[in-house]
Amino acid sequence: MQLVSDEQMLRAISRLLLEEHVLAEPAGAAATAAFLATGTSLAGKSVVLLVTGANIPPEVLRRAVSA
């Protein structure tokens, strides 16, 4: 288990939206945030991330895109 901050989740939301065209709410982007925080320790391995929820308030989406 890995804890992630709100800022890490906002960066994950931004990356998912801008690079993958997937909209996720903060809790739904937590797995992506944890993956991004691991750096290259998973390089060359098969990894599956569950991304859920598009129920994101507009103000949170604005913060994520500007992060």
Residue frames as qw, qx, qy, qz and C-alpha x, y, z in Angstrom:
[[0.000, 0.890, 0.455, 0.000, 0.00, 0.00, 0.00],
 [0.420, 0.066, 0.012, 0.905, 1.19, 3.50, -0.76],
 [0.002, -0.790, -0.436, 0.432, -0.28, 6.75, 0.48],
 [0.368, 0.369, 0.330, 0.787, -0.65, 9.60, -1.99],
 [0.052, -0.380, -0.298, 0.874, -1.32, 13.27, -1.35],
 [0.405, 0.745, 0.420, -0.323, -4.12, 15.39, -2.77],
 [0.147, 0.777, -0.370, -0.487, -1.56, 17.11, -5.00],
 [0.192, -0.246, 0.898, 0.309, -0.39, 13.76, -6.38],
 [0.391, 0.463, 0.792, -0.079, -3.99, 12.81, -7.16],
 [0.309, 0.837, 0.111, -0.439, -4.54, 16.16, -8.91],
 [0.027, 0.612, -0.643, -0.459, -1.43, 15.56, -11.05],
 [0.296, 0.048, 0.943, 0.143, -2.69, 12.06, -11.86],
 [0.409, 0.681, 0.535, -0.288, -6.10, 13.46, -12.90],
 [0.210, 0.818, -0.229, -0.484, -4.35, 15.97, -15.15],
 [0.096, -0.414, 0.830, 0.360, -2.12, 13.34, -16.73],
 [0.378, 0.285, 0.880, -0.017, -5.01, 10.92, -17.28],
 [0.380, 0.778, 0.365, -0.343, -7.12, 13.64, -18.88],
 [0.198, 0.837, -0.296, -0.416, -4.47, 15.31, -21.03],
 [0.002, 0.485, -0.826, -0.286, -2.51, 12.24, -22.13],
 [0.127, 0.086, 0.987, 0.045, -5.02, 9.38, -22.01],
 [0.376, -0.183, -0.337, -0.844, -8.30, 11.32, -22.51],
 [0.515, -0.386, -0.764, 0.042, -9.75, 9.66, -19.40],
 [0.256, -0.598, 0.145, -0.746, -11.64, 11.70, -16.81],
 [0.626, -0.252, -0.701, 0.229, -11.31, 10.42, -13.23],
 [0.426, -0.851, -0.042, -0.305, -12.30, 11.79, -9.86],
 [0.057, -0.748, 0.598, -0.282, -9.54, 12.12, -7.20],
 [0.702, -0.288, 0.614, -0.218, -10.22, 8.78, -5.50],
 [0.895, 0.389, 0.210, -0.058, -10.45, 7.13, -8.91],
 [0.532, 0.757, -0.313, 0.216, -7.01, 8.49, -9.84],
 [0.556, -0.718, 0.403, -0.112, -5.33, 7.32, -6.61],
 [0.911, -0.039, 0.352, 0.211, -3.90, 4.15, -8.18],
 [0.614, 0.676, 0.058, 0.403, -2.43, 6.20, -11.02],
 [0.135, -0.910, 0.266, -0.287, -0.93, 8.66, -8.52],
 [0.756, -0.497, 0.424, 0.023, 0.67, 5.79, -6.59],
 [0.869, 0.287, 0.264, 0.304, 2.01, 4.28, -9.83],
 [0.381, 0.836, -0.066, 0.390, 3.52, 7.61, -10.91],
 [0.384, -0.837, 0.332, -0.202, 5.15, 7.96, -7.48],
 [0.925, -0.219, 0.278, 0.139, 6.95, 4.60, -7.83],
 [0.023, -0.743, 0.522, 0.417, 9.25, 5.95, -10.52],
 [0.570, 0.451, -0.608, -0.321, 10.89, 3.25, -12.61],
 [0.348, -0.310, 0.844, -0.267, 10.71, 0.40, -10.10],
 [0.721, 0.283, 0.570, -0.273, 8.02, -1.26, -12.23],
 [0.365, 0.649, -0.454, -0.490, 9.79, -0.80, -15.57],
 [0.292, 0.300, -0.875, -0.242, 9.49, -3.88, -17.75],
 [0.131, 0.161, 0.922, -0.327, 6.67, -5.37, -15.68],
 [0.204, -0.474, -0.666, -0.538, 3.02, -5.80, -16.56],
 [0.008, -0.182, -0.518, 0.836, 0.94, -3.36, -14.55],
 [0.145, -0.579, -0.679, -0.427, -2.83, -2.89, -14.36],
 [0.014, -0.084, -0.382, 0.920, -4.38, 0.24, -12.85],
 [0.013, -0.640, -0.765, -0.071, -8.05, 0.59, -12.06],
 [0.027, -0.016, -0.014, 0.999, -9.30, 4.08, -12.87],
 [0.060, -0.572, -0.817, -0.039, -12.86, 4.85, -11.82],
 [0.101, -0.767, -0.475, 0.420, -15.35, 7.65, -11.50],
 [0.292, 0.371, 0.273, 0.838, -15.97, 10.75, -13.53],
 [0.306, -0.842, -0.428, -0.117, -17.97, 12.45, -10.79],
 [0.546, -0.120, -0.156, 0.814, -15.56, 15.33, -10.35],
 [0.005, -0.878, -0.331, 0.345, -16.61, 18.82, -9.26],
 [0.516, 0.792, 0.082, 0.316, -15.69, 21.55, -11.78],
 [0.173, -0.927, 0.304, -0.133, -13.48, 23.38, -9.26],
 [0.744, -0.396, 0.514, 0.159, -11.43, 20.21, -8.62],
 [0.773, 0.430, 0.347, 0.310, -11.05, 19.66, -12.37],
 [0.238, 0.941, -0.074, 0.229, -9.83, 23.24, -12.79],
 [0.451, -0.771, 0.449, -0.005, -7.23, 22.71, -10.02],
 [0.843, -0.076, 0.490, 0.206, -6.08, 19.44, -11.59],
 [0.667, 0.632, 0.231, 0.320, -5.62, 20.89, -15.07],
 [0.101, 0.937, -0.190, 0.277, -3.71, 23.87, -13.69],
 [0.747, -0.589, 0.298, 0.084, -1.48, 21.64, -11.48]]
